[in-house]
Amino acid sequence: MNSHQNIDTYNDKLEKIIYHSDSYNFSEVTVITEKNQTVIRDILSMYKPYQFITYSLKEFNKFTPTQICELILYMVDKLDITFTTIEENLYFDKNNFLTIYPTVFEILRNKL
């Protein structure tokens, strides 16, 4: 999540993510506000979560579309993490990881 946005917007997005994660009965939710892709990868490798939930692909506004896809692909293929967005209603796992690039690029192209 983008910690530099308006506090009300940030809290609203965080509340939606927590509500979404509650439906999966996760025991613990860790919020990552880091914007450095290498650090995000390191954090995920260390915590080894089952699922990564973000409010929107727009939260990665400092990344290029290719960097976003590479990060998602790393999560899904290398770490076996399910990637989910709330706003775009995306869900990527090992069963559909080949659709990451075309799907993400299509969504980002339509938002320009």
Secondary structure, DSSP 8 states (H G I E B T S, - for coil): --TTS-HHHHHHHHHHHHHHHHTTT-S---------HHHHHHHHHHH--SEEEES-GGGGTTS-HHHHHHHHHIIIIIS--EEEESSS--EE-TTTGGGHHHHHHHHHHHT-
